[in-house]
Amino acid sequence: MYLYDQYDQAMVDARVEEFRDQTRRRLEGKLSEDQFKPVRLMNGLYLQLHAYMLRVAIPYGTLNSRQMHMLADIADKYDRGYGHFTTRQNIQYNWIKLEEAPDLLADLASVEMHAIQTSGNCIRNISSDHFAGAAADELVDPRPYAELLRQWSSFHPEFNFLPRKFKIAVIASDTDRAAMKLHDIGIQIVERDGALGAAFYVGGGMGRTPMVAPRIREFVPLDQLVTYAEACLRVYNRYGRRDNKYKARIKILVHELGKEEYARQVEEEFAHLLSQGIEPPLAELERIKAYFADPAFEAGLPTGIDRSDPDFALWVDRNTVPHKAPGYVSAVISLKPVGGIPGDASAAQMHEMAELTKQYSFDECRVTHTQNIVLPHVRIADLHALWTRLDAAALANPNLDTIEDIIACPGLDYCSLANARSIPVAQKISQRFAANGRTAELGELKLKISGCINACGHHHAGHIGILGVDKKGVENYQLLLGGSEAQDTSLARITGPGFDEAGIVDAVETVTDVYLRERDAGERFLDTYRRIGMEPFKEALYG
């Protein structure tokens, strides 16, 4: 994983001291809230319903044990003993005291972490495939390219105050595990005529106006990657709507200009920038790649698994995925216990995950955009010992990609933007399906819940999506079907009138009943929905 050099550390340390002075002046009344707000947002600090919330950056989701231990310490020292892992591969703390925030940032800086550009109208944390460097189907590890873009975008003077927030994802396989086409810019590392390059998708996103990003260029040579990204941003920065935040995202610009006209202007800007020579030399990319070299995988490891314990066998089947190195797998730690809060982990659990990271995964773990944790490089021979430790820490939930593996935003329990609560709905759905025993029968079924139209729970991309809205002062839940964030990206459609909290849980069960009745052999929920359409589900829901 990438390690700070003297320049990285100096920049982060300087930002901490700058923010310490700004916070002191705010507490002394020398800065108004209006003056302080843009400052705190650029340092990841939000003012939520009950307290300040701090969002910590975890670039492309990669952590080592020392960093995970620090996240646990921060949960104990500055919060209420837990943290919330997010759909942007970050972590949030919901109960921060303003006067303690600078000390928290200083603690983060001591382990090469920060909260810079995790909020505000800037380029946010750059995300990637959580199985990067381990996946058997990837062309290369995409994280060096994500890191190159992170360095380019950090403190970029031209893009510090964009029309709206901006999100970038980088992958390197045909299987999309990062919702790449639902980003402002999605980049796929591809190969053409024996050379590596990048395909650019621009103008995706969820929120009030969900859109799937079109591909605007099939191949950008790697020695022009940053330049092309800058051209995309420049066109957006020039024309993006600053007068209307609902129309300020790049997806609106691409839609209104049209894919072809936007691409034409990007090509024009790209040609101009190439003449300016802003691209870092390929030697810099090679320098970064060295930090992401494969660990020392052992050869000749056993690949057999003793499945005599049915609980262990179920966890292996659901929560491990193939690895590029024989004798290894990637193991997913589910943060979705039955009746729990999706994405939450206690300080004790984070400490345990840090120890497991060090002992079983070459001191490396990943945060997924589905709010779980991955140990990317685990020897198959160590799986039972790992599972035993996870089970003791209440982290061995065998539910990856099932209806119990729910994505949910914090909702109205914490967020000042939310219209409805997400957490209780997620808890009740997981309890319902754990109790009725249908989780295994349903197979792959991705359910996502958002507490408002901003879609932090990715409800548009759920096979089943739930959106909480305010209906005349009462929480109401719209049900959506047919979304996907994978390579077959699609946007879910609303079924019809919404439901109350109890009704939405019943509605989800009704929808799964239709699926089980109508599916053909081997079909996932999404396949059945696409084959039979919305009407059978609407008939069952509304009569």
N, C-alpha and C positions, 0 to 999 in steps of 0.2 A: 504494500500500500504506500501511497505517497507520504513522504516525510517533509516537514517544514525545513526550509533552509533559513539562513540568517535574515533574508529579506522578508519571507513570510512571517517569521516570528516578530520581527521589528514592526511590521505593519499592524499585526494584531495587537501587540502590546501598546503601540501608540494609540490605536482606536480605543482600547480599554481606558487609558488615562484621559483621553479626550472626553469620553462618555462620563467618566467619573466627575469631571469638572462640570459638564453640562447638567448632570443630575444634582450636584450640589447647588448649582444656581437655581434649578427648578424648585428644590426643597426650600431654598431661602426666599423664594418669591421673585427672583430676579428674571426668571423666564416664565411667561404665561404658558398655559397648556397648549394654546395654538402655536406658540413658538417652539415648544418642546416636542410636540407630536411628530413632526417629520424626522427629528433627530432620533427619538426613541424607536420609531418604526424602522429606520435604517439599521438599527442595532437589534432588531427582532423582538422589541418589547411592545405588546399590545395592552390596551386597557379594556378588560372584559367586564362581564356582569358583576363579578364579586371582587376581583383583584386584578393585578397585572399578570399577563401571560407572557412567558418568554419562549420563543421558538429557536432551537439550537440547530445549526446547519450540520448535516452529515453528508458531505459530498458523495454522490453516487452510492450512498448507503453503507459505506465501508467503515468499520471500526476495529480497533484492537482491544485487548483485554484492559489495558490501562485506561483507555478512554471510556469503556463501558463501566469500569469501577468508578470513574469520576462522575459519570451520569448518575450512578446510584448514590454517591456521596452528596451530590447536589440535591437529589430528591429528598434526602434526609435533612440536609443542612438548611435549605432555602425553601422547600416546598412542604408537602404533607406526607412524604414517604413514598411517593410514586411519580411516574412520568407517563406521558401518553405518546406513543410512536404513531406517526402520521402517514398519510398517503403520499407525502413528498419525500419519504425516506428520512424525515427529521424526527426530533423529539420535542414535545412541548411540556412546559411546567405551568400549572394553572393558578398557583397561589403565591406569586412573587411579591415581595415588598420592594417598593421603589428604592428605598435607601440601601437595600442589600444587593441590588442588581449589578452595580459595578464590581463588587467583590465576587459575585457569581461569574461574571465575564472574565475576571482575572483567573479564577480557578479553571475555567475552560481553556484559557490561553496556555496554562501550564501543561496541558496535554494536547496541544496543537488543535484546538477547537475554538469555535467562535459562533456568534449569532448574526454576523454581518450579512446584509442583503437577504435575510429570510422573510422580509416584509418590505412594504413600500413599492413604489413604481419603478422597479429595477429588475435586472436579470436575477432570478431566484436560484436556489440550490439546484444544481444540474443533476438530474437523475439518470439511472441506467438499469440494466438487467441485474437483478439481485443474484443471479447465478453466473455473473461475468467471471471469466477466468476458470470456471469449473464446468460449464455446460458442454455437453458432447456435441451439440449442434452449432456452436458459434464459429464464425470465420476467424476472428481474433478476439482478444479481450478488449471490450469497448471502453474500459475505464481510462486508459491513457488519453484517449481523444476527449472524453468528458473532462479530464483534469486539465488538458490544454485549453479547453473552452472556459473552464472555471478560472484559470489564471488570466485569460484574456478579458473576461467579463468582470472580474473583481475590481471595483473602484474605477471602472471605465468612465472617463469624464463625460463622454457623449451620451451615455446610456444610464446615468444616475437618476434622471427624472424623466422616464418614459411616459407616454400617455397612460399606461396601466402596467401592472405587474406582467412579467414575462417569464415563461417556463420552457426549458429545453430538456429533451431526453435523447440519449444516445444508446443504440443497440448494435449488435453485430451478428444477428441470426435472423432467419426468416420467421422464426417463432418470436412473436412480440410479447415480452414479459414486462414491459414498462409503459404500456398504453401510449406508445410513441406517436400515433396519429391523432391523439387527443391533446397534444401540446402545441404551444405557439410555434415552436420549431421542433420537428422530429427528425433525427438523423440516423440512418442505417448505414453502417460500414459494409460496403459491397466490393465485389471483385469484377474486373473487366479486363479481358486480354492479359490476365496474369498480374494485373496491378490493382492495388487497393485504392478505393476512393469512397465517396460518401453520396448517398441519395438523400435529398432534402425534401421534407414534407413541411409545408408552412400553412398556418391558419387553422389549426385545430383548437379545440377547447370545449369545456363544459359550461357550467354556469347558466345564466339566463338565456343564452342563445347557443345551444350546443352545435358544434360542427366538427366534421372529420376533415383533417388536413389533406389537401390535394398534394400530389408530388409535383414539385415545380422544376426539379432538375434530377435526372437519373444518375449523373456521375460528376462529382467534383473531385479532382485530384487531391490527394492528401496534403500536398504542399500549397494548396489554396483553400483549405478547409476554413480557417479563421477568416480569411478575406471574404469568402462567400457568406459566412454567417454575419459578418459586419455589414455587407451589402443588404442582406435581408432586414437587419435592424435599422439601417439608415433610412430605407424607404418607409418603413413603419414609423420611425421617429419623425420623419418629415411630414407625413400626412395623417397620422393617427389622431383621432378626435379627442382633444383635451377639453372640449366644451360639454361633453356628455359621457360620463363614466360607463354607461351601459353600452355605448357604441365605441369605446376606446380600445378594445382589444384588437390584435392584428387579424383575428378571424373575420371581423367586420370589414376591415380594409380589404382583405383578399376577396371577400364575397362581393363587396360593392364595386371594386375595380375589375373583378374577374381574374381568374387564375392566370390567363394569358397576359393581361396587361400588367398585373403585379410582377409576373416573372420577367416580362420585358424590361420593366424599370429596374428590377434587381440586376439583370444582366448588364444594363447600361452602367449602373453604379459599380458593379463588380469589375468591369473593364477599367473604369477610372481608378479604382482602388489598387488593381494590379499594377498600374503604372506608378503608384505611390510606394510600393514595396513595404506594406505593413505586415506581411506574413512572417511569423517567426521561422527561423531556419529549421529544416527537418532534423538537424542535430538536437534541437530542443525537444522535439517529439521523442527522439531516441533516448534522450536523457530521462524523460518522464517514464518511458516504457520500462526502463531498468528497475523502477520501483515496483512494477507490477509483474515481475518475473515469477514463474511458477515456483511454489515451494518445493522442497526436496521430497517429491513423492517416492515412496518405496516401490520396488519391483517385486513381482512374485507373491503378492499378498493373497490370502484366501478370499474367495468371493462367496462362499456358502454362508447361509444364515440358518441358525437353529430356530425353527418356528414352533417349538413345542409350547411356548407360552402364548396363548391366543391374543392377549392384550398387547404384547410386544409385537407380534406378527401384524396385527391391525395397524399399529403405529408405523411400522416399516412400510407397509403397503401404501399408506396414505401420505406419510410425511417425509419420505425420502425420495430423491430423484436421481437418475443416472448421472455419472461423472465421466469426464473425459479420460481419467486415469483408472486403469483396472484396479479393483480392490478398494475403491473409494466410492462414496456417495455424497450428495449434499443433503443435510438434514434440516428440516424446517421446524423451528420451535414455535408452536402456536400460542399467540397471546389472546386466544378466544375461548376461555373456559365457559362451560355451560352456565348461563346466568351471569357471566362477567361482563366487563366493559371492554369492547374490542380495542385492542392496541395498548391497553394499560399494563404496566408492569410495576411491581413494588420494588423498593430499593433492594430488599433481600433477594428478589428474583433477578434483578440486574447484576448484583454481585455474583450470584451463582452462574448466570450466563457468561459473565466475564471469565470465571474460572474454567468453565467448560470450553470456552473459546480458546483459552491458552492450552488446555490439556488435550483437546481432541481435534482442533481445527487450525493448527499452525498459527495460533494467535490472531485469527481473523474471523470476524462475523459480519453480517450484512443486515440492514434494515430493509424490509420489502415495502413496496408501495401498497401492499395489501395488509400492512400493519402487523407483520410477523417478523421473526428473526431467523436468519439462515446461518448455519455453520457450513461453509461451502466445501470443506475438504475433510471429511470424516472417514477413517478406515472402517470398512465393513466389519472387521473383527472387533471394533470398539463400540458398535452400535448398542449392544445390550447394556453395557456399562453406562453409556451415555443416557439411554432411555431410563435406566433405573434412577439416575440422578435427577433427570427431568421430572419423572413421576413423583419423586419425593418433594420437589419444589412446585408441584401443581402446574407443570409446564409441558406435560406429555399428552395434550389433547389431540387425539387422532382425527383431525377434521379438515385437513388441507383441501381447499377447493370444493368443500361440501356446503350445504345450506347453513351449517353452524359456523363456517369460516366467514363471518359477516364483516364487511367494511362499514364503519359508521363514524360520522363526525361527532364532536362533543355536543353539538346541538344546544338547545335552550338551557341545559343545565349549567353551561359555562359561557357560551358565545353571545355577544351583544348583537350580532347580526341575525341570529336564528329566529325562526317563527314557531318552531316546535321542538320537542325533545326527540333525540335519536336514540339515546342510550337505553331507556326503558323498553323501547320497541325491539331493539336488538336482543336485549336480555330475554324478553318474553318469547321471541321467535326461537331462539336457541333452546330455551327450556321446553317449548312445545314439541320441537322435533326430536330432542333428546328423549322426551317422555314417550312419544308415539313410536319410536324406533324406526322411523322411515329414512333416516339420514343415509344409511348404506344403500337402500333401495333407490333413492333419488340420484345417487352418483354425483357427477360434476354439476354443481348448480351455484352460481355466484350471485349473492344477494348483497345489495349496497344501499345504504340509507343516508340521506342528507336532511339536515334540519332546516334548510332554506334553499333558495334558488341558486345560491353561489356554488352548490354542488361539491363541497369538500368531501362528501362521502361517495362521490362518483356515481350517483344513482342513474344517470343517463347511460352508463356503461354496464349496468347490471343485467344478467339474465332476468333477474327480478330486481326492480329498483323501487325505492320508496322515497317520496319527497314530502317533507312536512311543510305545511302552509298554515297561515292564519286565516280562518274563515269566520269573520265577524267576532273576533276575540276568542275563538275556540280552536284548539289544535286539531288539524285535519290532515289526513295522510293520503296522498295520491299514489296509486299503484301503477307501475310501468313494467312493460315486458319487452324482451327481445334485444337488449343491449349487449355489446361485447367490446372489450378493450384490447382484445388480442389482434392477431394479424387479420382476422375477419371483422374488423371494427364496424360496429353499427350502433345506432342510437336507439334507446328504448322508447316505446310509445306509451302514452297514458291510456289506461283501460277505460276510464270513465269517471263518474263521481267518486270523491274520496271517502274515507272511512275514519271513524274515531280510533282511539288507541287499541281497544279490544277488537274492533272490527277489522283493522288492518292485519292483525295476527291471523284471524279466521280467514281473511281473504287470501293470504299467502298459502295457507293450507288448502283452500279450495283450488287455487291455481295448480298446486302440485298434484292434487287429485286428478285434475284434467290431464295433466302430463302422463301420469301413471296409466291412465285409462287409454290414452291415444297413442302412446309412443310405439314406434317400431323397434325391432331388436337392434340394440347397439346405439340407439339415439340418445344424445344428451337432451336436457330440457330445451336448450337453445335450438337444437336441430328440429325437435318436434314443433316448437313454436314457428319456426321458419317454414315448415312444411304445411301446417294446418292453418296458420294465420291467427289473428286475434279473436275471431268470432266465437269459437268454442269456449274460450276463456271468459269472454264477456257474458255469454249466455249463462255460464255457471255462476258468475259473480252477481249478475243483476237480473237474470230471468228474462 
